[in-house]
């Protein structure tokens, strides 16, 4: 790393992990890193800045070698906050502000996922990421703060099982599968959900449990999957309406969607084709940190053109 003459860095900074990649300007891979979360709420805090600073220290110990860096940061949501967020992150990682592009993490996910200009993205990992673009360089976030509450079958499984336990829903095999996954009995389930500090992490690992039950024909699991698919497709159609008429790529990815396998993707494709026959189902081409790298390289190219024009 210390021998490089110039590099670009892309970082995907989220609520569960931070992934980064560095390349030379001619496209040679220098290094990849993966570390803990660095998402923010409002202005960047010391914890998030420490994670980001450590990454940049490791990837570009000589800051003068850094041509540009793009950080897709969860929590960069509102235009009025962005100038101060940008200033604090640039200062915190020791990079001049004109060499930092700070955007919402949805945009770097889209830049990595897209294979064509007209693209929508629904990426459901630990959280839901959605974005769209009519052309390269014109990316937009869709519901970055999640206030519209995209259907999350993992979280919705908990009240459904609770209803099975108290008699408000018909009991299916999903109940015992979920209790076994959580490591509790029926009597302990409510207290475990509310009080156990490890409950949320286990709940966020429920997708394979639901999908397995679905594969075996469980009616309750099928209800959850159908609702998730309907919401993924509805979000895609809403983004496609902003694109206007014409063919587009509809990308679906992330760990939660990926755990549903080909059967889930086929169901998404079937439902989407009824509502937007001009959509082509696509899998993300690259991970979000590589999307950030694409944006960093684009910004570096623009800066080089501007500097050349000023000479």
N, C-alpha and C positions, 0 to 999 in steps of 0.2 A: 504493500500500500504506500509506503513512504517514497518509493521510486517513481510513482506516477507523475505525469506532467499536468494532466487535467482530467477531471472526472465529473460525473453527474450522479446524484443520489436520489432514489425514490423511496418514500416511507409511507406505509399504511399503518396509521396509528389509531387503534380501536380500544374498545372497552375490555377486551379479554387478552389481546396480544398486540405487539408492535412488530411488523415485519419490514425489513429494509434490504435494498440491493444497490450496489454501486458498480458502475461501468466506466471505462474510459470513453472519451468522446468518439472514438472510432468503433465502439461497440464491444470491447473486450471486457468480459466479466472480471470484476475485482474481488468482490466478496458479497456474501449474504449473511444477514443476521435476523434472529427472531428472539424477542424478549417479552417482558411483561407489558401490561396495559398502560396507555398514556392518554386516554380520552379525557376531555375536559368538559366542564359545565361553566359557561361564561368565560371569564378570563383564565388563562393557563395558570395552574398552581405549581408549586415547587416540585411535587412528585412527578408530574407529567414532563416538566422541563428537564428534570434530572434524567429521565429515561431517554428523552430525545437527545440531550447533550451527550450522553454516554455513547449512543449510536453514532453520532457524527464524529465524536472523538476517535472512535474505532475505525470508521470508514474513511475519514478525511482528517487525520491529525494535523496536516498542514492545510489550513483553511484557504490559503492562496491557490491551492491546487483544485479547489472546488469551483467548477464553472457554474453549476446551478443545482439546487435541491428543491424537490417538491415534496410536501408533506400533506397527505390526505388525513385530516385530523377529525375524529368524531367529536362533535361539539362546536364546530365552526358552522353555525347555522344562520346567523342574522347579520345583515349587511352593516348595521350600525356598530356591531361589536368587532367586525373583522379588522379595521385598521389597528386597534389596540392589541388584538390577538396577534396580528402579524408582527407588530413592533416587539411585543414581549417574547414571542417565540424566536425571532431573529436575534434578539439580544441574548436570550437564554442559551441558544446553541452556538453563539459566537460567529454568526454569519451576517454579512451585510444584507440589509433589507432588499436590495435590488437583485440579490442572488437567491432569494427564497420565494417560492410560490406556495402559499398556504391555502388549502381548499378543504371543503367537506370530504370526508372519506368516500362518500358515494361517487364522487366524480373520478377519483383514481380507480375505483372498482369498474366504472363504466369504460374508462380509457383502456384498461387492461382487457376487459371482456369483449369489446367491440371488434368485429372484423370488417364492418362496413360503416358508411356514414350514418344512415338512418337506423338507429338502434335504441331499443329499450332494455332495461336491466331490472330484474327482480332477483336479488341475491339474499338468501336466507341462511345465515350461519348462526352464530350466537344471537345476533340481532338481524333485523331486516334492513337491507340497503336497496334503494330504488333510484334510478336516474334515467335520463333519456337525452338523445341528441338528434337534430335533423342533419347535422354535418359535423365533421371533425373541427374542433375548436369552439363549438357552440353547445357545450354540455350543460345540462341543468339537473338540479337535485329535485326529486319528487318526495315530498313528505319527509324531510330530513329529521325532524324531531319526533316522528312516529305518533303524532297526536291523533291521526286517523285510525290507528290501532289495526295494523295488518294482522290477519288471523294467524296465530301461532299455535299449532296443534299440540306442542309440548305443554304450554301453559293452560290451554283449554282442557287438557286431559284431566287435570287435577279436580276441577269442579264437577266434571262428568263422573269421575270415579266416586267423589263424595256423594253425588246424587244416587249412584248405585247403592252406596252403603246405607243411605237413610231412606231408600225406597222411592225416591222421585224419578229414578231412571231404571230401565230394565237391566238386570245384571247380565253381563256377557263375560267371556274369558278375559277380556281386557282388564277387568278388576284384579284378578289374581296375578296377571302378568305385571301390572303396575305395582301392586303391593310387594311382590317379590323383588322387583327392580329397586324399590325404595328401601327394602329391608325392614318393613314394619308389618304388623298385623292390622286388621280392620279397625280395632278399637283404638290403636295408637296413631292411626293415620292423621286425624285432624291436628293433634298436638304436634306431630312430627312436622307437618307442613308449616305451622305457625312458629314453632319454637326451635326446631333443630337448625343450627347454623350451617349445616351442610345440605339442607333440603333444596335450596335453589339450584345448586350445582347438579344435584341428582335429577331434579325436574328438567333442567336444560339438556339432560341426556336421554330424555324419554322418546325422542323421535324413532330410534330403531325398534323400540318396544311397540309403538303404535303401528309402524309399518309392517312389522312381522305379524301382528294380529290381523292387520288388513289383508296381508297375503293369504292368511288362513281363513279368510271369509268372515271375520268378526264384524258384526253390524255396527257396533259403537265406534270401532276404529275406522270403518268405512265412512261413517258420518263425519268424523274429524278430518279425514283426508279429503273428502268431497268439499267440505267447507274451506279448507286451506287452498285447494285448487281453484275454487270459485273466486277467492279473494286475490290470489296471484294473477289470475286472468283478468279480473276486473281492474286491478291496478295497471296491468299492461295495456288494456284497452283505453283507459283514461290517458295514459302517456301517449299512446298511438293517436288519439284524437288531437293531441297537441302537435304531433308530427304532420297531420293532415293525410289526405289520400295518398296511396302508393305503397309499394312493397317496403318492408322493413324487417330487420332481424329482431326477434324477441328472445333475449338471453335469460336463462334461468340457471342459477348456480348457488353455491354455498353448501356447507356441510349438511344442514337440515334437509334441503331439497335433494342433495346427492344421496342421502341415506334412503330415499324413497326408490332409488334405482330407475331402471328403464321403464318399469310399469308406471311410476309416477309421472315421468316425462311424457310418456305416451298419453296419459290421461290429460295432462296439461295441453299437449298439442291438439288433442281431439276437441277439447272445450274451446281453445283459442280459435281453432279453424272455423267454428260456427259463428263466432262474433267478429273476427277479423281474418277473413280468408287470405288477405294480402300479407299475413305474418308468416315468417319462416322461423321455426324453433331453432335456437342455437345454444350451444354451451359456451361459457366464457373461454376466450382464447388464451388469456394470461391471468395470473393472480393480480390482486390490487397493487401490490408494491411495484410490479412491473408496469402497471398503468401509471403510477406516480413517476416512474422512470421515463416513460414516454413523454409525459407532460414536462418533466425537467429538461429533457433533450430538446423539446420544442421551444421552451423558453430560452435555453442556451443558444439555439439557432437564431431566434429573433434578436437576442442581445448582440450576437456577433454581427448580424446584418446592420443593426443600428450603429454599433461602434465603427463598422466599416464605412458607413455613410458619413459619420462625423469626422473622419480623418481627412 
